[in-house]
Amino acid sequence: MLKKNCFYCKLPSNLYIKSSNKKNNKNFNFASTEIDTHESEIKPDLYYCKNCEIIFSEFIDRKFEDNYKDVFDDLYIEQIENKKRYFKNIINKLSNIITSQDDVLEIGSYYGAFGSQIKEKVKNYTGLELSTHASKYAKNNFNLNIENKSIFTFFENSSKKFDIIFMFDVIEHLDNPNEVIKLCSKNLKDNGKIIISTMNMNSIFAKVTKSYYPWIIPMHKFYFTDHSIKKILNRNNLNLDKILMDVRIISLEYLFLKISQKITFFKFIYKLLIKSKSIKDLSIKFTLFDINIYVASKFN
């Protein structure tokens, strides 16, 4: 059985999922809404460390951070209104947590969809985003306070502490999730909260699809379960308070575009769909019950 040394403890870790397709391992697309085809799709092998209880990609030793600086994601911009509605829905779910006196930080603020919805509901909003293009878009279109830098650089020059730190679909991209969570915990106020969304590899959909699970992609370096999220939080003085199901809001056009990249038959449906503007612009709530939102609070 193939083995790879664990990113953290360096002990040999067992193969967890063997790649279903690995045509090319050199050129990755780092955009959030990246579209794969059967011809160009890259599926990394995943490994599991029994000692650390983490799942990680074969590309774990590669540093990805610099690649995000040049990301230009026009498909995300096309979907920005749906993204705003999606985040508005999340904010409503968290209405008993978010207050008008909160100083909040978003790590991976991207094109400002979340920031645009929360900025009027809190005292101060700060976003951190590596993509220069996304940072400028968020500033220019939503008048957001965005820092075009990493969390490590940001806290080197700031002693500010926050009431809530948000990370939506970010932790799986990080070069070192534990170090980022540790830094977040250190810079939370007493009883502050961290809110994270990511895939749950123990979900039925992830287990059934295995190596064909659509979120196994090169830009995702770490994969989590409810248990492993709880463990990394506890290790850094954070208590997992609740788990919420993540429900996306997407257009029918985008849904069928994604499906058509995986199932050839749906390419025909997609071509018919985009001919009707009234249908293709319809938005729906969509979930495969495989992505969760984790709410944790700091303890002393």
KAKALIN-V557062 format. One record per pair of residues at least 4 apart in sequence whose C-alpha atoms are under 6 Angstrom apart, sorted by the first residue. I is the first residue (numbers start at 1). J is the second residue. If there is no record, write none. Layout:
BEGIN
I_J / I_J
END
This chain:
BEGIN
2_15 / 3_12 / 3_13 / 3_14 / 3_15 / 4_12 / 4_13 / 5_10 / 5_11 / 5_12 / 5_13 / 6_10 / 6_11 / 6_13 / 13_48 / 13_49 / 14_47 / 14_48 / 15_47 / 16_46 / 16_47 / 16_48 / 17_45 / 17_46 / 17_211 / 18_45 / 19_43 / 19_44 / 19_45 / 19_211 / 20_211 / 21_42 / 21_43 / 22_42 / 22_43 / 31_71 / 31_73 / 36_41 / 37_41 / 37_261 / 43_217 / 45_58 / 46_56 / 46_57 / 47_55 / 47_56 / 48_54 / 48_55 / 49_53 / 49_54 / 55_222 / 55_223 / 56_221 / 56_222 / 57_221 / 60_221 / 68_130 / 68_131 / 69_130 / 69_131 / 69_132 / 70_131 / 71_131 / 82_249 / 82_250 / 83_113 / 84_113 / 86_248 / 86_249 / 87_114 / 88_117 / 91_95 / 100_121 / 100_122 / 100_123 / 101_122 / 101_123 / 102_122 / 102_123 / 102_163 / 103_123 / 103_124 / 103_162 / 103_163 / 104_125 / 104_162 / 104_163 / 104_164 / 104_165 / 105_126 / 105_127 / 105_165 / 106_127 / 106_165 / 106_166 / 107_128 / 107_167 / 108_128 / 108_129 / 109_127 / 109_128 / 109_129 / 110_129 / 110_134 / 111_134 / 111_137 / 111_138 / 112_116 / 112_138 / 115_119 / 116_142 / 119_125 / 126_145 / 126_146 / 127_146 / 128_146 / 128_147 / 129_148 / 130_148 / 130_149 / 136_140 / 137_141 / 138_142 / 139_143 / 139_144 / 161_187 / 161_188 / 161_189 / 162_188 / 162_189 / 163_189 / 163_192 / 164_192 / 164_193 / 164_194 / 165_194 / 166_194 / 166_195 / 167_196 / 168_196 / 168_197 / 169_197 / 169_198 / 172_220 / 172_221 / 172_222 / 173_219 / 173_220 / 173_221 / 182_236 / 188_192 / 191_297 / 191_298 / 192_297 / 192_298 / 193_296 / 193_297 / 194_296 / 195_294 / 195_295 / 196_293 / 196_294 / 197_292 / 197_293 / 198_291 / 198_292 / 199_290 / 199_291 / 200_224 / 200_225 / 200_290 / 200_291 / 201_206 / 201_224 / 201_225 / 202_225 / 203_290 / 206_210 / 206_213 / 209_213 / 224_228 / 230_240 / 233_238 / 234_238 / 234_239 / 237_298 / 237_299 / 238_296 / 238_297 / 238_298 / 238_299 / 239_296 / 239_297 / 240_296 / 241_295 / 241_296 / 242_295 / 243_293 / 243_294 / 244_292 / 244_293 / 245_292 / 246_291 / 246_292 / 246_293 / 247_286 / 247_287 / 248_285 / 248_286 / 249_284 / 249_285 / 250_283 / 250_284 / 251_281 / 251_282 / 251_283 / 252_280 / 252_282 / 252_283 / 253_280 / 256_260 / 256_270 / 260_264 / 260_266 / 260_267 / 273_280 / 274_280
END
